[in-house]
């Protein structure tokens, strides 16, 4: 078809997601590239989880966390697609950083590689930003440090005219339209003004386009995360925190966008829904 289908999904543990039925859904969706977050698995555990399924034929790049059972991001590319060796972590944006110094290299939060799409090379990043905790300044500092590093990476892509797609769980809802109960969350991590200001700089500043919002209209929603608890999913009381953010020239190639929300609670294989985008020639 001459295009590229990218699906991003926080699987909330690859082994648990597979047990709940993630693989048949993902295979049926026919991704060219899968960006996964919160895999919570070693390479051996990841391979075992998808063994014997069509996903085992994909080229798998995985960045795990040094903390067992935490975080983890992956990129899977369709068999036959050319993909570069991955870069794990982000360049250190600090003014005193040594050349080539990296941050987040052992946290399982950023993995990027260049894919030869039918319309040319694209750098794809699977990103998993910290959840944060407004009551713990040291936790928020770690989140802001990652957002600073992402900002520097986006600016480099702009300066180099690099086609870049950041796909993943950013754990920040940008606007009021991105949370069902935004009034009750204005002082909580994920919707703090300082967090949202980063997305202002990225999106309103023209570094990247927010494909979900551009394709879905002004909202509210569609949401991508609902707590497992209570009636949140049934009442669609969710957050939109999973994104595909594309540099402007790549964003112009978008042909289709959808949220893979389960038809009912019993069919969920994660507390997040996948974000599906087709990019054409």
URZI-V460943 format. One record per pair of residues at least 12 apart in sequence whose C-alpha atoms are under 10 Angstrom apart, sorted by the first residue. I is the first residue (numbers start at 1). GAP is how many residues later the second one is. If there is no record, write none. Layout:
# URZI-V460943
{{I | GAP} {I | GAP}}
This chain:
# URZI-V460943
{{1 | 117} {1 | 279} {1 | 280} {2 | 115} {2 | 116} {2 | 117} {2 | 277} {2 | 278} {2 | 279} {3 | 29} {3 | 114} {3 | 115} {3 | 116} {3 | 117} {3 | 250} {3 | 251} {3 | 252} {3 | 275} {3 | 276} {3 | 277} {3 | 278} {4 | 27} {4 | 28} {4 | 29} {4 | 111} {4 | 112} {4 | 113} {4 | 114} {4 | 115} {4 | 249} {4 | 250} {4 | 251} {4 | 273} {4 | 274} {4 | 275} {4 | 276} {4 | 277} {5 | 24} {5 | 25} {5 | 26} {5 | 27} {5 | 28} {5 | 29} {5 | 112} {5 | 249} {5 | 250} {5 | 251} {5 | 252} {5 | 271} {5 | 272} {5 | 273} {5 | 274} {5 | 275} {6 | 23} {6 | 24} {6 | 25} {6 | 26} {6 | 27} {6 | 28} {6 | 29} {6 | 70} {6 | 71} {6 | 118} {6 | 159} {6 | 161} {6 | 238} {6 | 251} {6 | 268} {6 | 269} {6 | 270} {6 | 271} {6 | 272} {6 | 273} {7 | 19} {7 | 22} {7 | 23} {7 | 24} {7 | 25} {7 | 26} {7 | 27} {7 | 28} {7 | 29} {7 | 69} {7 | 160} {7 | 161} {7 | 237} {7 | 250} {7 | 251} {7 | 252} {7 | 253} {7 | 267} {7 | 268} {7 | 269} {7 | 270} {7 | 271} {8 | 23} {8 | 25} {8 | 26} {8 | 27} {8 | 28} {8 | 29} {8 | 66} {8 | 67} {8 | 118} {8 | 119} {8 | 158} {8 | 159} {8 | 160} {8 | 161} {8 | 234} {8 | 235} {8 | 236} {8 | 251} {8 | 265} {8 | 266} {8 | 267} {8 | 268} {8 | 269} {9 | 17} {9 | 25} {9 | 26} {9 | 27} {9 | 28} {9 | 29} {9 | 30} {9 | 117} {9 | 158} {9 | 159} {9 | 160} {9 | 215} {9 | 233} {9 | 234} {9 | 251} {9 | 261} {9 | 262} {9 | 263} {9 | 264} {9 | 265} {9 | 266} {9 | 267} {10 | 25} {10 | 26} {10 | 27} {10 | 28} {10 | 29} {10 | 61} {10 | 62} {10 | 63} {10 | 116} {10 | 117} {10 | 118} {10 | 158} {10 | 159} {10 | 214} {10 | 215} {10 | 232} {10 | 260} {10 | 261} {10 | 262} {10 | 263} {10 | 264} {10 | 265} {11 | 24} {11 | 25} {11 | 26} {11 | 27} {11 | 28} {11 | 29} {11 | 62} {11 | 258} {11 | 259} {11 | 260} {11 | 261} {11 | 262} {11 | 263} {12 | 24} {12 | 25} {12 | 26} {12 | 27} {12 | 28} {12 | 58} {12 | 59} {12 | 60} {12 | 257} {12 | 258} {12 | 259} {12 | 260} {13 | 23} {13 | 24} {13 | 25} {13 | 26} {13 | 27} {13 | 28} {13 | 33} {13 | 56} {13 | 57} {13 | 58} {13 | 59} {13 | 256} {13 | 257} {14 | 22} {14 | 23} {14 | 24} {14 | 25} {14 | 26} {14 | 27} {14 | 31} {14 | 32} {14 | 33} {14 | 35} {14 | 36} {14 | 58} {14 | 255} {14 | 256} {15 | 24} {15 | 25} {15 | 26} {15 | 30} {15 | 31} {15 | 32} {15 | 33} {15 | 34} {15 | 35} {16 | 23} {16 | 24} {16 | 33} {16 | 253} {16 | 254} {17 | 22} {17 | 32} {17 | 251} {17 | 252} {17 | 253} {17 | 254} {18 | 31} {18 | 32} {18 | 251} {18 | 252} {19 | 30} {19 | 250} {20 | 246} {20 | 247} {20 | 248} {20 | 249} {20 | 250} {21 | 246} {21 | 247} {21 | 248} {21 | 249} {22 | 245} {22 | 246} {22 | 247} {22 | 248} {23 | 26} {23 | 27} {23 | 30} {23 | 31} {23 | 32} {23 | 246} {24 | 29} {24 | 30} {24 | 31} {25 | 235} {25 | 237} {25 | 244} {26 | 28} {26 | 29} {26 | 234} {26 | 248} {27 | 26} {27 | 27} {27 | 28} {29 | 231} {29 | 247} {30 | 48} {31 | 24} {31 | 45} {31 | 46} {31 | 47} {31 | 245} {31 | 246} {31 | 247} {32 | 26} {32 | 44} {32 | 45} {32 | 46} {32 | 47} {32 | 49} {32 | 83} {32 | 85} {32 | 246} {33 | 25} {33 | 26} {33 | 42} {33 | 43} {33 | 44} {33 | 45} {33 | 48} {33 | 82} {33 | 84} {33 | 91} {34 | 21} {34 | 24} {34 | 26} {34 | 40} {34 | 41} {34 | 42} {34 | 43} {34 | 44} {34 | 90} {34 | 92} {34 | 133} {34 | 240} {34 | 242} {35 | 26} {35 | 38} {35 | 39} {35 | 40} {35 | 41} {35 | 42} {35 | 76} {35 | 77} {35 | 89} {35 | 90} {35 | 91} {35 | 92} {35 | 131} {35 | 132} {35 | 133} {35 | 134} {35 | 239} {35 | 240} {36 | 26} {36 | 36} {36 | 37} {36 | 38} {36 | 39} {36 | 40} {36 | 89} {36 | 90} {36 | 91} {36 | 92} {36 | 131} {36 | 132} {36 | 133} {36 | 238} {37 | 25} {37 | 26} {37 | 34} {37 | 35} {37 | 36} {37 | 37} {37 | 38} {37 | 71} {37 | 72} {37 | 73} {37 | 74} {37 | 89} {37 | 90} {37 | 91} {37 | 92} {37 | 130} {37 | 131} {37 | 132} {38 | 26} {38 | 27} {38 | 31} {38 | 32} {38 | 33} {38 | 34} {38 | 35} {38 | 36} {38 | 70} {38 | 71} {38 | 89} {38 | 90} {38 | 130} {38 | 131} {39 | 23} {39 | 24} {39 | 25} {39 | 26} {39 | 30} {39 | 31} {39 | 32} {39 | 33} {39 | 34} {39 | 35} {39 | 69} {40 | 23} {40 | 24} {40 | 25} {40 | 27} {40 | 28} {40 | 29} {40 | 30} {40 | 31} {40 | 32} {40 | 33} {40 | 68} {41 | 21} {41 | 22} {41 | 23} {41 | 24} {41 | 27} {41 | 28} {41 | 29} {41 | 30} {41 | 31} {41 | 32} {42 | 20} {42 | 21} {42 | 22} {42 | 23} {42 | 24} {42 | 26} {42 | 27} {42 | 30} {43 | 17} {43 | 18} {43 | 19} {43 | 20} {43 | 21} {46 | 14} {46 | 16} {46 | 28} {47 | 13} {54 | 24} {54 | 25} {55 | 21} {55 | 22} {55 | 23} {55 | 24} {56 | 20} {56 | 22} {56 | 23} {57 | 19} {57 | 20} {57 | 21} {57 | 22} {57 | 23} {58 | 17} {58 | 18} {58 | 19} {58 | 20} {58 | 21} {58 | 22} {58 | 23} {59 | 16} {59 | 17} {59 | 18} {59 | 19} {59 | 20} {59 | 21} {59 | 22} {59 | 23} {59 | 24} {60 | 14} {60 | 15} {60 | 16} {60 | 17} {60 | 18} {60 | 23} {61 | 12} {61 | 13} {61 | 14} {61 | 15} {61 | 16} {61 | 22} {61 | 23} {61 | 24} {61 | 25} {61 | 26} {61 | 27} {61 | 50} {61 | 51} {61 | 52} {62 | 12} {62 | 13} {62 | 14} {62 | 24} {62 | 26} {62 | 46} {62 | 48} {62 | 49} {62 | 50} {62 | 64} {63 | 12} {63 | 23} {63 | 24} {63 | 25} {63 | 26} {63 | 42} {63 | 43} {63 | 44} {63 | 45} {63 | 46} {63 | 47} {63 | 48} {63 | 49} {63 | 63} {64 | 24} {64 | 41} {64 | 42} {64 | 43} {64 | 44} {64 | 45} {64 | 46} {64 | 47} {65 | 39} {65 | 40} {65 | 41} {65 | 42} {65 | 43} {65 | 44} {66 | 39} {66 | 40} {66 | 41} {66 | 42} {67 | 39} {67 | 40} {67 | 41} {70 | 37} {70 | 38} {70 | 39} {71 | 36} {71 | 37} {71 | 38} {71 | 57} {71 | 58} {71 | 59} {72 | 34} {72 | 35} {72 | 36} {72 | 37} {72 | 38} {72 | 39} {72 | 54} {72 | 55} {72 | 56} {73 | 15} {73 | 34} {73 | 35} {73 | 36} {73 | 37} {73 | 38} {73 | 39} {73 | 52} {73 | 53} {73 | 54} {73 | 55} {73 | 95} {74 | 34} {74 | 35} {74 | 36} {74 | 37} {74 | 38} {74 | 51} {74 | 52} {74 | 53} {75 | 36} {75 | 37} {75 | 38} {75 | 49} {75 | 50} {75 | 51} {77 | 38} {81 | 34} {81 | 35} {81 | 36} {81 | 37} {82 | 32} {82 | 33} {82 | 34} {82 | 35} {82 | 39} {83 | 30} {83 | 31} {83 | 32} {83 | 33} {83 | 34} {83 | 38} {83 | 39} {83 | 40} {83 | 41} {84 | 28} {84 | 29} {84 | 30} {84 | 31} {84 | 32} {84 | 39} {85 | 27} {85 | 28} {85 | 29} {85 | 30} {86 | 25} {86 | 26} {86 | 27} {86 | 28} {86 | 37} {86 | 38} {86 | 39} {87 | 15} {87 | 18} {87 | 23} {87 | 24} {87 | 25} {87 | 26} {87 | 27} {87 | 38} {88 | 14} {88 | 15} {88 | 16} {88 | 17} {88 | 18} {88 | 19} {88 | 20} {88 | 21} {88 | 22} {88 | 23} {88 | 24} {88 | 25} {88 | 37} {88 | 38} {89 | 12} {89 | 13} {89 | 14} {89 | 15} {89 | 16} {89 | 17} {89 | 18} {89 | 19} {89 | 20} {89 | 21} {89 | 22} {89 | 23} {89 | 38} {89 | 57} {89 | 60} {90 | 12} {90 | 13} {90 | 14} {90 | 15} {90 | 19} {90 | 20} {90 | 21} {90 | 22} {90 | 56} {90 | 59} {90 | 60} {90 | 62} {90 | 63} {91 | 12} {91 | 13} {91 | 14} {91 | 58} {91 | 59} {91 | 61} {91 | 62} {92 | 12} {92 | 53} {92 | 54} {92 | 56} {92 | 57} {92 | 58} {92 | 60} {92 | 61} {93 | 52} {93 | 53} {93 | 55} {93 | 56} {93 | 57} {93 | 58} {93 | 59} {93 | 60} {94 | 51} {94 | 54} {94 | 55} {94 | 58} {102 | 47} {103 | 42} {103 | 43} {103 | 46} {104 | 38} {104 | 41} {104 | 42} {104 | 45} {107 | 21} {108 | 18} {108 | 19} {108 | 20} {108 | 21} {109 | 16} {109 | 17} {109 | 18} {109 | 19} {109 | 20} {109 | 21} {109 | 37} {109 | 59} {109 | 60} {109 | 61} {110 | 15} {110 | 16} {110 | 17} {110 | 18} {110 | 19} {110 | 36} {110 | 40} {110 | 56} {110 | 58} {111 | 13} {111 | 14} {111 | 15} {111 | 16} {111 | 17} {111 | 55} {112 | 12} {112 | 13} {112 | 14} {112 | 15} {112 | 52} {112 | 53} {112 | 54} {112 | 55} {113 | 12} {113 | 13} {113 | 51} {114 | 49} {114 | 50} {117 | 162} {117 | 163} {117 | 164} {118 | 161} {118 | 162} {118 | 163} {119 | 134} {119 | 160} {119 | 161} {119 | 162} {120 | 43} {120 | 161} {121 | 41} {121 | 42} {121 | 43} {122 | 40} {122 | 41} {122 | 42} {122 | 43} {122 | 128} {123 | 34} {123 | 39} {123 | 40} {123 | 41} {123 | 42} {123 | 43} {123 | 123} {124 | 39} {124 | 40} {124 | 41} {124 | 42} {124 | 43} {124 | 120} {124 | 122} {125 | 39} {125 | 40} {125 | 41} {125 | 42} {125 | 43} {125 | 119} {125 | 120} {126 | 39} {126 | 40} {126 | 41} {126 | 42} {126 | 43} {126 | 118} {127 | 23} {127 | 39} {127 | 40} {127 | 41} {127 | 42} {127 | 43} {127 | 115} {127 | 116} {127 | 117} {128 | 18} {128 | 39} {128 | 40} {128 | 41} {128 | 42} {128 | 43} {128 | 114} {129 | 13} {129 | 14} {129 | 15} {129 | 17} {129 | 18} {129 | 21} {129 | 39} {129 | 40} {129 | 41} {129 | 42} {129 | 43} {130 | 12} {130 | 13} {130 | 14} {130 | 16} {130 | 17} {130 | 39} {130 | 40} {130 | 41} {130 | 42} {130 | 59} {130 | 60} {131 | 12} {131 | 38} {131 | 39} {131 | 40} {131 | 41} {131 | 58} {131 | 59} {132 | 12} {132 | 39} {132 | 40} {132 | 56} {132 | 57} {132 | 58} {132 | 63} {133 | 55} {133 | 56} {133 | 57} {134 | 53} {134 | 54} {134 | 55} {134 | 56} {134 | 57} {134 | 58} {135 | 52} {135 | 53} {135 | 54} {136 | 53} {140 | 49} {140 | 55} {143 | 27} {143 | 28} {143 | 46} {143 | 52} {144 | 50} {144 | 51} {144 | 54} {147 | 23} {147 | 48} {147 | 51} {147 | 52} {148 | 50} {150 | 16} {150 | 48} {150 | 52} {151 | 47} {151 | 48} {151 | 50} {151 | 51} {151 | 56} {154 | 12} {154 | 48} {154 | 53} {154 | 54} {154 | 92} {154 | 93} {155 | 47} {155 | 51} {155 | 52} {155 | 53} {156 | 51} {157 | 50} {157 | 51} {157 | 90} {158 | 48} {158 | 49} {158 | 50} {158 | 89} {158 | 90} {159 | 48} {161 | 86} {161 | 87} {161 | 88} {162 | 85} {162 | 87} {162 | 88} {163 | 83} {163 | 84} {163 | 85} {163 | 86} {163 | 87} {163 | 88} {164 | 44} {164 | 81} {164 | 82} {164 | 83} {164 | 84} {164 | 85} {164 | 86} {164 | 87} {165 | 43} {165 | 44} {165 | 78} {165 | 79} {165 | 80} {165 | 81} {165 | 82} {165 | 83} {165 | 85} {165 | 86} {166 | 42} {166 | 44} {166 | 77} {166 | 78} {166 | 79} {166 | 80} {166 | 81} {167 | 75} {167 | 76} {167 | 77} {167 | 78} {167 | 79} {167 | 108} {168 | 73} {168 | 74} {168 | 75} {168 | 76} {168 | 77} {168 | 106} {168 | 107} {169 | 55} {169 | 56} {169 | 71} {169 | 72} {169 | 73} {169 | 74} {169 | 75} {169 | 103} {170 | 20} {170 | 29} {170 | 70} {170 | 71} {170 | 72} {170 | 73} {170 | 74} {171 | 18} {171 | 19} {171 | 20} {171 | 24} {171 | 54} {171 | 68} {171 | 69} {171 | 70} {171 | 71} {171 | 72} {172 | 17} {172 | 18} {172 | 19} {172 | 20} {172 | 23} {172 | 24} {172 | 26} {172 | 27} {172 | 67} {172 | 68} {172 | 69} {172 | 70} {172 | 71} {173 | 16} {173 | 17} {173 | 18} {173 | 19} {173 | 22} {173 | 23} {173 | 26} {173 | 50} {173 | 66} {173 | 67} {173 | 68} {173 | 69} {173 | 70} {174 | 16} {174 | 17} {174 | 18} {174 | 19} {174 | 21} {174 | 22} {174 | 23} {174 | 24} {174 | 25} {174 | 26} {174 | 29} {174 | 36} {174 | 39} {174 | 65} {174 | 66} {174 | 67} {175 | 16} {175 | 21} {175 | 24} {175 | 25} {175 | 43} {175 | 44} {175 | 45} {175 | 46} {175 | 65} {176 | 15} {176 | 43} {176 | 44} {176 | 45} {176 | 63} {177 | 36} {177 | 41} {177 | 42} {177 | 43} {177 | 44} {177 | 45} {177 | 46} {177 | 62} {177 | 63} {178 | 13} {178 | 35} {178 | 40} {178 | 41} {178 | 42} {178 | 43} {178 | 44} {178 | 45} {178 | 46} {178 | 60} {178 | 61} {178 | 62} {178 | 63} {179 | 12} {179 | 40} {179 | 41} {179 | 42} {179 | 43} {179 | 44} {179 | 45} {179 | 46} {179 | 57} {179 | 58} {179 | 59} {179 | 60} {179 | 61} {179 | 62} {180 | 40} {180 | 41} {180 | 42} {180 | 43} {180 | 52} {180 | 55} {180 | 56} {180 | 57} {180 | 58} {180 | 59} {180 | 60} {181 | 56} {181 | 57} {181 | 58} {182 | 56} {182 | 57} {190 | 49} {190 | 51} {191 | 48} {191 | 50} {202 | 43} {202 | 45} {203 | 42} {203 | 43} {203 | 44} {206 | 41} {206 | 42} {207 | 38} {207 | 39} {207 | 40} {207 | 41} {208 | 36} {208 | 37} {208 | 38} {208 | 39} {208 | 40} {208 | 41} {208 | 42} {208 | 43} {209 | 35} {209 | 36} {209 | 37} {209 | 38} {209 | 39} {209 | 40} {209 | 41} {209 | 42} {209 | 43} {210 | 33} {210 | 34} {210 | 35} {210 | 36} {210 | 37} {210 | 38} {210 | 41} {211 | 32} {211 | 33} {211 | 34} {211 | 35} {211 | 40} {211 | 41} {211 | 43} {211 | 45} {211 | 46} {211 | 64} {211 | 66} {212 | 28} {212 | 30} {212 | 31} {212 | 32} {212 | 33} {212 | 45} {212 | 46} {212 | 47} {212 | 63} {212 | 64} {212 | 65} {213 | 27} {213 | 30} {213 | 31} {213 | 44} {214 | 37} {214 | 43} {215 | 39} {215 | 40} {215 | 41} {215 | 42} {215 | 43} {215 | 62} {216 | 41} {216 | 42} {216 | 43} {220 | 19} {220 | 20} {221 | 15} {221 | 16} {221 | 17} {221 | 18} {221 | 19} {222 | 14} {222 | 16} {222 | 17} {222 | 18} {222 | 36} {222 | 37} {222 | 39} {223 | 13} {223 | 14} {223 | 15} {223 | 16} {223 | 17} {223 | 18} {223 | 19} {223 | 36} {223 | 38} {223 | 49} {223 | 50} {224 | 12} {224 | 14} {224 | 15} {224 | 16} {224 | 17} {224 | 18} {224 | 19} {224 | 35} {224 | 36} {224 | 37} {224 | 47} {224 | 48} {224 | 49} {224 | 50} {224 | 51} {225 | 12} {225 | 13} {225 | 14} {225 | 15} {225 | 16} {225 | 17} {225 | 36} {225 | 45} {225 | 46} {225 | 47} {225 | 48} {225 | 49} {226 | 12} {226 | 13} {226 | 14} {226 | 44} {226 | 45} {226 | 46} {226 | 47} {227 | 12} {227 | 43} {227 | 44} {227 | 45} {228 | 37} {228 | 40} {228 | 42} {228 | 43} {228 | 44} {229 | 42} {231 | 34} {232 | 33} {233 | 28} {233 | 29} {233 | 31} {233 | 32} {233 | 35} {233 | 38} {234 | 29} {234 | 30} {234 | 31} {238 | 34} {239 | 33} {240 | 32} {240 | 33} {241 | 31} {242 | 17} {242 | 30} {242 | 31} {242 | 32} {242 | 33} {243 | 31} {243 | 32} {243 | 33} {244 | 13} {244 | 31} {244 | 32} {244 | 33} {250 | 29} {250 | 30} {250 | 31} {251 | 28} {251 | 29} {252 | 27} {252 | 28} {252 | 29} {253 | 25} {253 | 26} {253 | 27} {253 | 28} {254 | 23} {254 | 24} {254 | 25} {254 | 26} {254 | 27} {255 | 22} {255 | 23} {255 | 24} {255 | 25} {255 | 26} {256 | 20} {256 | 21} {256 | 22} {256 | 23} {256 | 24} {257 | 18} {257 | 19} {257 | 20} {257 | 21} {257 | 22} {258 | 16} {258 | 17} {258 | 18} {258 | 19} {258 | 20} {259 | 13} {259 | 14} {259 | 15} {259 | 16} {259 | 17} {259 | 18} {260 | 12} {260 | 13} {260 | 14} {260 | 15} {260 | 16} {261 | 12} {261 | 13} {261 | 14} {262 | 12}}
